């Protein structure tokens, strides 16, 4: 009989819940610890491309998610003046979205849908549980109350401002701001009538990009009654750092796009529109996600926080969960867990890093000022040069990737077991104490 692990997950955001579902679905016992006493997701809308919704299908929660989601019929890239350059991203291309859809959804609704799966799989979610210490060798974690919880595996899924990452590294590792901010405007659509300039943005569900000097804007329908408008803009390092959404003045938003498409201005002029603003953060890529003991690994934004310029933040967290689920759906003995986590990192780290760097390239491409580089970009978009990028992103099946990687590993290692790097030939364990704290 295959060994069933007890897994502790630190963090109850999208990454933590997705990983909990992926592992519990294959019969493992999962407990999730969340520092906050109440679950909440900041921001508003979120895009889930087929590589993400394919995971939701695997975990049996896609139908629940679709109750609250919109499926865009079209997408367009526009210049900041409003000129249509490309019908892209290919959100309705049957070659890419036929088996797994491209959707947009409110973050809170997505979180609720994932939580519905935790009840089905008897995943224990412990709110108000502040993790203060991780002992990597047992492994175990200690809460601020003094409670100690032991398990077979610990996953650090506590986001870009991860305390787990700091404990793993042995020093605080806060995210940093390169000077980018997000303006988000919720626009009620009830009063957008056929004679309104933004009618085309309302009449069908679509994703619309505007690209201009210093940043880009995107609009899409969420909750069936609201257009979500987001501007990612490079303000530089002189701006105030804002942790999480705070109310902002619409005039501040308008000042960033003063010479942009009049339709975009008319859209944000709709009565009842509300503007918020926050700072975008990045993290320094950890050289290694795992602890050498082989019982702990970082996942999601704690390992590879990604800017929202390719709609891949949640998707990459779901891919992490999918690969973990694919590996641990097979026969993994307790003494093979270090190997399983090493295989996980070998599968996921290169792709997540590649996606992160492609996202940075996309951000720079979106923000080009008028000139030769912008003209080359526009010509490539008109020619459909970005199709291969989306094909590479969206056709990936993380569960199958995890399964295949573990099968290949067990084929090439006697009994599927390879001693960890810290295990010497003379059989003596030489690594230092694995307990660490970070206040």
Secondary structure, 3 states (H helix, E strand, C coil): CCCCCEEEEECCCHHHHHHHHHHHCCCCEEEEECCCCCCCCCCCEEEECHHHHHHHHHCCCHHHHHCCCECCCEEEEEECCCCEEECCCCCCCHHHHCCCCCEEEEHHHHHHHHHHHHHHCCCEEECCCCEEEEECCCCEEEECCCCEEECCEEEECCCCCCHHHHHHHCCCCCCECCCEEEEEEEEECCCCCCCCCCHHHHHCCEEEEEEECCEEEEEEEECCCEEEEEEEEECCCCCCCCCCCEECCHHHHHHHCCCCCHHHHHHHCCCCCEEEEEECCECCCCCCCECCCCCEEECCHHHHCCCCCCCCHHHHHHHHHHHHHHHHCCCCCHHHHHHHHHHHHHHHHHHHHHHHHHHHHHHHHHCCCCCHHHHHHHHHHHCCCCHHHHHHHHCCCHHHHHHHHHHHHHHHCHHHCCCCCCECCCCCECCCCCEEECC
